[in-house]
Amino acid sequence: MHPFALRLVREALLRLGLAPALHPWAGMALMLAGSAAAALVVHRLVERPLTRALRRRLDPGAPQNRVRAVPAPVPPRGRED
């Protein structure tokens, strides 16, 4: 996803005429922010629903395939360090 977001921000900066006015580091920061925002949107709207659907389809009996910690009994004496 990030190549598309980087290109989108770069084209927007060029077409709006902001690229020459910005320092190269500022343009890079905007491209990075746009790429991170696009990644979050794709994760929330595409990856999470697909993962949930695949888990339900592949293992319908499992409670979301989550690993839960099992409490371990505390030994009666202290640690042996």
TORLO-750815 format. One line per 5 residues: number of its first residue (from 1); for each residue x, y, z of N, C-alpha, C, O. Coordinates in pm, whole numbers, plus 50000, padded with zeros to 5 digits. Last residue first. Layout:
% residues N
NUM> X/Y/Z/X/Y/Z/X/Y/Z/X/Y/Z | ...
//
This chain:
% residues 81
81> 51819/48171/54303/51910/48241/54213/52051/48225/54255/52141/48278/54190 | 51542/48038/54345/51676/47989/54371/51771/48053/54273/51801/47994/54169 | 51268/48208/54501/51346/48170/54384/51486/48126/54425/51540/48170/54526 | 51099/48066/54793/51146/48171/54703/51225/48116/54585/51245/47995/54571 | 50848/47806/54816/50963/47879/54864/51007/47980/54759/50955/47979/54648
76> 50621/47707/54679/50610/47743/54821/50729/47819/54873/50713/47894/54970 | 50556/47857/54351/50624/47757/54437/50622/47803/54582/50623/47923/54608 | 50241/47924/54225/50361/47984/54281/50427/47879/54370/50361/47819/54454 | 50107/47786/53925/50112/47792/54070/50245/47849/54118/50350/47824/54057 | 50012/47995/53652/50101/47890/53705/50104/47900/53857/50103/48010/53912
71> 49733/48050/53452/49805/48087/53574/49886/47969/53627/49835/47859/53644 | 49774/48069/53111/49727/47982/53218/49804/48019/53344/49927/48021/53343 | 49671/48299/52869/49772/48259/52968/49707/48174/53075/49597/48204/53123 | 49544/48206/52553/49521/48265/52685/49626/48212/52782/49663/48095/52777 | 49518/48278/52219/49600/48210/52319/49579/48282/52452/49594/48404/52460
66> 49242/48238/52006/49322/48323/52093/49397/48238/52194/49345/48139/52247 | 49058/48158/51808/49197/48111/51806/49288/48198/51892/49401/48227/51852 | 48789/48215/51841/48875/48316/51777/49023/48281/51783/49106/48370/51765 | 48732/47945/51975/48693/48081/52017/48794/48186/51968/48873/48238/52047 | 48667/47701/51721/48763/47766/51811/48714/47905/51849/48660/47977/51764
61> 48492/47609/51530/48471/47571/51669/48560/47643/51768/48530/47645/51887 | 48574/47692/51272/48454/47751/51331/48435/47718/51479/48366/47793/51549 | 48829/47746/51111/48815/47677/51239/48694/47732/51313/48710/47810/51407 | 48789/47868/50861/48885/47759/50874/48869/47681/51004/48894/47560/51006 | 48590/48066/50904/48573/47965/50799/48664/47844/50821/48622/47730/50802
56> 48691/48227/51105/48560/48162/51122/48544/48048/51024/48488/47943/51058 | 48930/48308/50982/48934/48229/51106/48802/48157/51129/48800/48040/51166 | 48829/48454/50764/48907/48332/50741/48916/48246/50866/48910/48123/50857 | 48704/48666/50900/48625/48577/50814/48700/48446/50789/48639/48339/50791 | 48925/48787/51030/48813/48733/51107/48733/48632/51025/48697/48525/51075
51> 49075/48864/50803/49131/48769/50900/49020/48706/50984/49021/48585/51006 | 48901/49048/50684/48938/48926/50613/48995/48821/50707/48966/48702/50693 | 48886/49251/50883/48767/49174/50846/48801/49045/50772/48736/48943/50794 | 49171/49325/50887/49102/49271/51005/48975/49195/50968/48955/49083/51016 | 49224/49417/50617/49294/49304/50677/49220/49243/50795/49209/49121/50804
46> 49032/49632/50565/49052/49516/50477/49110/49398/50554/49050/49290/50556 | 49007/49833/50756/48895/49808/50666/48909/49682/50580/48810/49631/50529 | 49247/49837/50908/49116/49836/50974/49004/49790/50881/48916/49716/50923 | 49448/49835/50709/49447/49734/50815/49308/49722/50877/49257/49612/50897 | 49385/50060/50559/49379/49928/50496/49374/49819/50602/49302/49720/50585
41> 49430/50258/50756/49298/50243/50695/49284/50104/50632/49181/50039/50650 | 49705/50224/50809/49605/50205/50916/49466/50182/50859/49391/50097/50908 | 49814/50286/50557/49834/50153/50614/49732/50125/50724/49678/50014/50731 | 49744/50556/50534/49689/50459/50439/49702/50316/50493/49611/50235/50478 | 49901/50659/50742/49755/50672/50748/49689/50571/50653/49589/50509/50689
36> 50158/50605/50646/50112/50544/50772/49960/50550/50783/49898/50454/50830 | 50157/50766/50415/50176/50622/50403/50127/50549/50529/50063/50444/50520 | 50131/51021/50525/50029/50969/50434/50036/50818/50419/49933/50751/50411 | 50371/51035/50670/50243/51042/50740/50130/50988/50653/50042/50917/50702 | 50555/51023/50457/50555/50919/50560/50422/50917/50636/50367/50810/50663
31> 50494/51259/50323/50478/51130/50254/50473/51015/50354/50396/50920/50336 | 50561/51445/50520/50422/51436/50474/50397/51303/50403/50291/51243/50421 | 50836/51394/50533/50753/51373/50652/50606/51362/50613/50534/51278/50667 | 50916/51472/50277/50931/51332/50316/50845/51301/50438/50786/51193/50446 | 50863/51744/50292/50791/51662/50195/50798/51515/50231/50700/51441/50218
26> 51050/51807/50487/50908/51828/50515/50822/51748/50418/50721/51689/50458 | 51289/51754/50356/51253/51674/50474/51106/51690/50510/51044/51596/50559 | 51292/51950/50149/51278/51806/50116/51239/51719/50236/51166/51622/50220 | 51077/52225/50229/51209/52163/50241/51192/52015/50208/51087/51958/50238 | 50843/52365/50001/50876/52283/50118/51021/52238/50114/51078/52216/50007
21> 50822/52490/49758/50821/52574/49877/50863/52497/50002/50913/52556/50098 | 50811/52287/49566/50927/52377/49569/50935/52461/49697/51044/52498/49740 | 50560/52161/49651/50688/52090/49654/50807/52185/49653/50899/52166/49732 | 50328/52301/49610/50390/52308/49743/50528/52244/49748/50605/52271/49840 | 50167/52287/49390/50276/52382/49388/50347/52396/49522/50418/52494/49544
16> 49982/52094/49362/49941/52211/49441/50050/52318/49444/50028/52427/49496 | 50130/51907/49222/50018/51974/49154/49968/52096/49230/49917/52191/49170 | 50320/51824/49419/50362/51883/49292/50250/51963/49226/50272/52075/49180 | 50158/51721/49622/50250/51831/49651/50294/51902/49523/50304/52024/49518 | 50030/51516/49480/49951/51625/49538/50039/51746/49567/50001/51859/49540
11> 50245/51349/49418/50170/51414/49310/50088/51532/49362/50077/51635/49296 | 50312/51271/49682/50409/51341/49598/50339/51416/49485/50370/51533/49459 | 50080/51139/49763/50123/51260/49834/50221/51340/49749/50214/51463/49744 | 50080/50926/49574/49966/51017/49586/50007/51148/49653/49972/51256/49606 | 50320/50794/49627/50300/50858/49497/50186/50960/49503/50196/51067/49444
6> 50267/50701/49885/50380/50790/49861/50362/50866/49730/50385/50987/49723 | 50048/50533/49834/50031/50649/49921/50144/50750/49900/50120/50870/49896 | 50170/50339/49674/50059/50419/49621/50037/50546/49703/50011/50652/49648 | 50361/50225/49843/50403/50293/49720/50294/50382/49662/50322/50489/49607 | 50201/50119/50064/50279/50242/50080/50328/50303/49948/50336/50425/49941
1> 50081/49880/50000/50000/50000/50000/50085/50126/50000/50047/50228/49943
//
